[in-house]
Amino acid sequence: MNEEGRQVLMEEITRSLEEGGLMVVSDWKYLEAGYSVRGTVRSLARSAFLKDMFVQYGDRFELIAVEDITKDGAFDEAVRGVDAIAHTASPFHFKATEPDELLIPAVRGTASILNSALKHGNTVKRVVLTSSVAAVREPTTTPRAVKTKGSAVAPDVMYLASKTLAEKAAWDFVAAHKSEISWDLVALNPPFIFGPSLSPAPTVEDINTSQREIYDTLSGVRTGARLQIQGNWVHVAVAAEAHVRATRVAAAGGERIIVRSGFFFYQELLDAAADLGIPNVPRGEPGSTKDIPALATLETKKVEELLGLTQVTSLRDMVAESVEDFRARGYPGFTA
């Protein structure tokens, strides 16, 4: 289905290029589907690469500066005239020392864009929120931990709480303003988003947080018991396509949808690299996780039945794509 003539507001980057991986791939997916895209960025100068990247789409791709997403009215102009909003901007990293570093931009940023949509988004019909599986699996645990322990909790707990509270704020907003809004809400709940990014990342320090997990594992930073840790992942292209379909499919309105490609152990990333014959990658304990069951199973029925989306890339192929990307960027340990 072609969406020519419809416009989506896409938040590109919040605080750094690190956070822009999914956003940029989603831009491409929306544009390919026929949408026009209005992207919000903190700095037009720092985001010039986006205009260059999507130059072939002409005036169907535009950028508008929103310096602080937490301010009231920050998105007032950006939401005018758009048909849909993809709210993807939220800090994702495990470096925070205080919960508010993540909670304030996540929760206030969500409230800010929804308030703007309420007041000035007369043409908006759908808001797609990028949430997290954390908001589904642990809806009370991580916020309670942050509330009781504050900065004593681990940075990953701070992040999980920020995503959980941001999604809760979104649903609470919809419930409070149900009679006033012209749009409905869809929450997408992905786990780690793996796979090559279209964003510039000239050094390893610029890699987005999810892909840094791949790089650190393959380069030997993650070792020992940390290789036995398990998790879930989704390919970046699948996550981006889910945003486009969640924007388009009427039946998705009001739903929370887990978007997942598969389950993994970090050891399996090394096993995949070995199977691919990638040199200079540690081996860990090959096959050691083969018979260990998953601690939790994520239900993907909604993404398959509502959005018609299934996984098309294996963990092995994702590792191959990632290594090719690392080599193309000249990262240490992966030079061609």
C-alpha positions as CSV (number, residue, x, y, z in Angstrom):
1,M,0.0,0.0,0.0
2,N,1.4,3.4,-1.0
3,E,0.9,6.3,1.4
4,E,1.7,9.1,-1.0
5,G,0.5,12.4,0.3
6,R,0.4,11.4,4.0
7,Q,3.0,13.0,6.4
8,V,4.5,11.5,9.5
9,L,6.4,13.4,12.2
10,M,9.5,11.5,13.0
11,E,11.8,12.3,16.0
12,E,15.3,11.8,14.7
13,I,17.8,12.3,17.5
14,T,17.6,13.4,21.0
15,R,20.9,14.0,22.7
16,S,23.5,12.3,20.4
17,L,24.0,10.4,17.2
18,E,24.2,7.3,19.5
19,E,20.4,7.4,19.8
20,G,19.6,7.7,16.1
21,G,19.9,4.2,14.7
22,L,16.3,3.1,14.6
23,M,15.1,6.6,13.7
24,V,17.1,6.9,10.5
25,V,16.2,3.4,9.3
26,S,12.6,4.2,10.0
27,D,12.9,7.4,8.0
28,W,13.9,5.3,5.0
29,K,11.1,2.8,5.6
30,Y,8.5,5.6,5.8
31,L,9.8,7.3,2.7
32,E,9.9,4.0,0.8
33,A,6.3,3.4,1.8
34,G,5.3,6.7,0.2
35,Y,5.0,8.9,3.3
36,S,6.5,12.4,3.6
37,V,8.6,12.7,6.7
38,R,9.1,15.7,8.9
39,G,12.0,15.0,11.2
40,T,12.7,16.7,14.5
41,V,16.4,17.2,15.5
42,R,18.2,19.0,18.2
43,S,20.6,20.7,15.8
44,L,20.0,21.3,12.1
45,A,23.8,21.7,11.5
46,R,24.7,18.4,13.2
47,S,21.9,16.6,11.3
48,A,22.8,17.8,7.8
49,F,23.8,14.2,6.9
50,L,20.2,13.3,7.0
51,K,19.3,15.7,4.2
52,D,22.2,14.4,2.2
53,M,21.1,10.8,2.8
54,F,17.6,11.3,1.7
55,V,18.2,13.9,-1.0
56,Q,16.5,11.7,-3.6
57,Y,13.1,12.2,-1.9
58,G,13.3,16.0,-2.4
59,D,10.7,18.0,-0.4
60,R,9.2,14.8,1.0
61,F,11.8,14.9,3.7
62,E,12.2,18.0,5.9
63,L,13.9,18.7,9.2
64,I,12.8,21.0,12.0
65,A,14.8,21.9,15.1
66,V,13.5,21.0,18.6
67,E,16.3,21.8,21.0
68,D,14.7,20.5,24.1
69,I,12.0,17.8,23.9
70,T,11.1,18.2,27.5
71,K,9.8,21.8,27.3
72,D,6.1,22.5,27.1
73,G,5.2,23.4,23.5
74,A,8.4,22.1,22.1
75,F,6.6,20.2,19.3
76,D,3.8,22.7,18.7
77,E,4.9,23.7,15.3
78,A,6.3,20.3,14.4
79,V,2.9,18.5,14.8
80,R,0.9,20.9,12.6
81,G,-0.4,19.3,9.4
82,V,1.0,15.8,10.0
83,D,-1.2,12.7,9.8
84,A,0.8,10.6,12.2
85,I,3.6,10.9,14.8
86,A,6.3,8.4,15.6
87,H,7.6,9.1,19.0
88,T,11.0,7.3,19.1
89,A,13.2,9.8,20.9
90,S,14.2,8.6,24.4
91,P,17.8,8.3,25.7
92,F,19.1,4.8,25.6
93,H,22.4,4.1,27.3
94,F,23.8,2.4,30.4
95,K,26.0,5.3,31.6
96,A,23.6,7.3,33.8
97,T,24.6,8.0,37.3
98,E,21.3,9.5,38.4
99,P,17.8,8.2,37.4
100,D,16.6,11.7,36.2
101,E,19.2,11.6,33.4
102,L,16.9,9.1,31.7
103,L,13.5,9.6,33.4
104,I,13.1,13.3,32.7
105,P,13.7,13.2,29.0
106,A,11.8,9.9,28.6
107,V,8.7,10.9,30.5
108,R,8.6,14.7,29.9
109,G,9.5,14.2,26.3
110,T,6.5,11.9,25.9
111,A,4.2,14.3,27.7
112,S,5.5,17.2,25.6
113,I,4.8,15.7,22.2
114,L,1.3,14.4,23.3
115,N,0.4,17.8,24.6
116,S,1.4,19.4,21.4
117,A,-0.6,16.8,19.5
118,L,-3.6,17.5,21.7
119,K,-3.4,21.3,21.2
120,H,-2.2,21.6,17.6
121,G,-2.4,18.2,15.9
122,N,-5.8,18.6,14.3
123,T,-4.8,16.3,11.5
124,V,-3.1,13.6,13.5
125,K,-4.8,10.2,13.4
126,R,-2.2,7.9,14.9
127,V,0.7,8.2,17.4
128,V,3.2,5.3,17.5
129,L,5.3,5.1,20.6
130,T,8.6,3.3,20.8
131,S,8.5,1.6,24.2
132,S,10.3,-1.5,25.3
133,V,9.7,-5.1,26.4
134,A,10.8,-3.9,29.8
135,A,7.4,-2.1,30.1
136,V,5.7,-5.4,29.5
137,R,7.9,-7.8,31.5
138,E,8.6,-5.6,34.6
139,P,5.9,-2.9,34.7
140,T,6.3,-2.2,38.4
141,T,9.6,-3.7,39.5
142,T,12.1,-1.3,37.9
143,P,10.1,1.9,38.7
144,R,9.8,0.8,42.3
145,A,13.5,0.0,42.6
146,V,14.4,3.5,41.3
147,K,11.9,5.1,43.6
148,T,13.2,3.3,46.7
149,K,16.9,3.2,45.9
150,G,17.5,6.2,43.6
151,S,21.0,6.5,42.2
152,A,22.1,3.2,44.0
153,V,20.4,1.1,41.3
154,A,22.3,0.0,38.2
155,P,22.1,2.2,35.1
156,D,20.3,-0.5,33.2
157,V,17.5,-0.5,35.8
158,M,17.3,3.3,35.4
159,Y,16.8,2.8,31.7
160,L,14.2,0.1,32.1
161,A,12.3,2.3,34.5
162,S,12.4,5.3,32.1
163,K,10.8,3.3,29.3
164,T,8.2,1.8,31.6
165,L,7.2,5.2,33.1
166,A,7.2,6.9,29.7
167,E,4.8,4.3,28.2
168,K,2.6,4.6,31.3
169,A,2.5,8.3,30.9
170,A,1.4,7.9,27.3
171,W,-1.5,5.6,28.1
172,D,-2.5,7.8,31.1
173,F,-2.6,10.8,28.8
174,V,-4.8,9.1,26.3
175,A,-7.2,8.0,29.0
176,A,-7.4,11.5,30.5
177,H,-8.0,13.2,27.2
178,K,-10.0,10.5,25.4
179,S,-12.9,12.9,24.5
180,E,-10.5,15.6,23.2
181,I,-8.0,13.8,21.0
182,S,-8.5,13.0,17.3
183,W,-5.8,10.3,17.4
184,D,-5.2,6.9,18.9
185,L,-2.0,5.4,20.3
186,V,0.0,2.3,19.5
187,A,2.9,1.2,21.7
188,L,5.7,-1.0,20.1
189,N,7.7,-2.9,22.6
190,P,11.0,-4.1,21.1
191,P,14.0,-5.7,23.0
192,F,17.6,-5.0,21.9
193,I,17.5,-3.6,18.3
194,F,20.5,-5.2,16.5
195,G,21.8,-4.7,13.0
196,P,23.7,-2.1,11.0
197,S,22.7,1.5,11.4
198,L,22.5,4.2,8.7
199,S,23.7,6.8,11.1
200,P,27.3,8.1,11.0
201,A,29.4,6.5,13.7
202,P,33.0,7.4,12.9
203,T,34.4,5.8,16.1
204,V,33.4,2.8,18.3
205,E,32.3,5.3,20.9
206,D,29.6,6.6,18.5
207,I,28.0,3.1,18.1
208,N,24.4,3.0,19.3
209,T,23.9,1.1,22.6
210,S,22.4,-2.0,21.1
211,Q,25.1,-2.5,18.4
212,R,27.7,-1.8,21.1
213,E,26.6,-5.0,22.7
214,I,27.5,-6.9,19.5
215,Y,30.8,-5.1,19.1
216,D,31.9,-5.6,22.7
217,T,31.0,-9.3,22.6
218,L,32.8,-10.0,19.3
219,S,35.9,-8.0,20.3
220,G,36.3,-9.8,23.6
221,V,35.1,-7.2,26.1
222,R,32.3,-9.5,27.3
223,T,33.7,-12.7,28.7
224,G,33.1,-15.5,31.2
225,A,29.7,-15.7,32.9
226,R,28.6,-12.6,31.0
227,L,28.5,-14.7,27.8
228,Q,25.8,-16.9,29.5
229,I,23.4,-14.0,29.8
230,Q,20.3,-14.4,27.7
231,G,18.1,-11.8,26.1
232,N,15.8,-11.0,23.1
233,W,16.5,-9.1,20.0
234,V,14.9,-7.6,16.9
235,H,16.5,-6.7,13.6
236,V,16.6,-2.9,13.1
237,A,14.9,-3.3,9.7
238,V,12.1,-5.3,11.3
239,A,11.6,-2.7,14.1
240,A,11.5,0.1,11.5
241,E,9.0,-1.7,9.3
242,A,6.9,-2.3,12.4
243,H,6.6,1.5,12.9
244,V,5.4,2.0,9.4
245,R,2.8,-0.7,9.6
246,A,1.7,0.4,13.1
247,T,1.1,3.8,11.5
248,R,-0.9,2.4,8.7
249,V,-3.0,-0.5,10.1
250,A,-6.2,0.7,11.7
251,A,-6.7,-2.4,13.9
252,A,-3.4,-1.6,15.7
253,G,-4.9,1.4,17.5
254,G,-4.9,1.0,21.2
255,E,-2.6,-2.0,21.2
256,R,0.7,-2.8,22.8
257,I,2.8,-4.9,20.4
258,I,5.9,-6.8,21.1
259,V,8.3,-6.7,18.1
260,R,10.8,-9.5,18.3
261,S,13.1,-11.4,16.0
262,G,14.4,-14.0,18.4
263,F,16.0,-15.1,21.7
264,F,19.8,-15.2,22.1
265,F,22.7,-15.8,24.5
266,Y,25.8,-13.7,24.1
267,Q,27.8,-16.9,23.6
268,E,25.7,-17.5,20.5
269,L,27.0,-14.3,18.9
270,L,30.5,-15.8,19.2
271,D,29.2,-19.2,17.9
272,A,27.8,-17.4,14.9
273,A,31.0,-15.6,14.3
274,A,32.9,-18.9,14.4
275,D,30.5,-20.5,12.0
276,L,31.0,-17.6,9.6
277,G,34.8,-18.0,9.8
278,I,35.3,-14.4,11.1
279,P,39.0,-14.1,12.3
280,N,40.3,-12.7,15.5
281,V,37.0,-13.2,17.4
282,P,37.2,-15.0,20.8
283,R,35.4,-18.4,21.0
284,G,34.2,-18.4,24.6
285,E,32.7,-21.8,25.3
286,P,31.2,-22.9,22.0
287,G,27.8,-24.5,22.2
288,S,27.6,-24.2,26.0
289,T,24.2,-22.5,25.9
290,K,22.6,-24.9,23.5
291,D,20.4,-26.8,26.0
292,I,19.7,-23.9,28.4
293,P,16.0,-22.9,28.3
294,A,14.8,-19.3,27.9
295,L,13.8,-17.6,31.2
296,A,10.9,-15.9,29.5
297,T,9.0,-16.2,26.3
298,L,7.8,-13.1,24.5
299,E,4.4,-13.4,22.7
300,T,4.6,-12.2,19.1
301,K,1.1,-13.1,18.0
302,K,0.0,-9.4,17.7
303,V,2.9,-8.3,15.5
304,E,2.3,-11.3,13.2
305,E,-1.5,-11.1,13.0
306,L,-2.1,-7.3,13.3
307,L,0.9,-6.1,11.4
308,G,1.6,-9.1,9.2
309,L,5.3,-9.0,10.2
310,T,7.5,-12.0,10.7
311,Q,11.3,-12.3,11.2
312,V,13.3,-12.6,8.0
313,T,16.9,-12.4,9.4
314,S,18.6,-15.0,11.5
315,L,21.0,-14.3,14.3
316,R,23.8,-15.6,12.2
317,D,23.0,-13.3,9.3
318,M,22.6,-10.3,11.7
319,V,26.1,-11.0,13.0
320,A,27.4,-11.2,9.5
321,E,25.8,-7.9,8.6
322,S,27.1,-6.3,11.7
323,V,30.7,-7.4,11.1
324,E,30.5,-6.2,7.5
325,D,29.4,-2.8,8.9
326,F,32.2,-2.7,11.5
327,R,34.7,-3.4,8.8
328,A,33.3,-0.7,6.5
329,R,33.7,1.8,9.3
330,G,37.2,0.7,10.1
331,Y,36.6,-0.2,13.7
332,P,39.5,-1.8,15.6
333,G,39.6,-5.5,15.3
334,F,37.4,-5.5,12.2
335,T,39.5,-3.7,9.5
336,A,39.2,-5.3,6.1
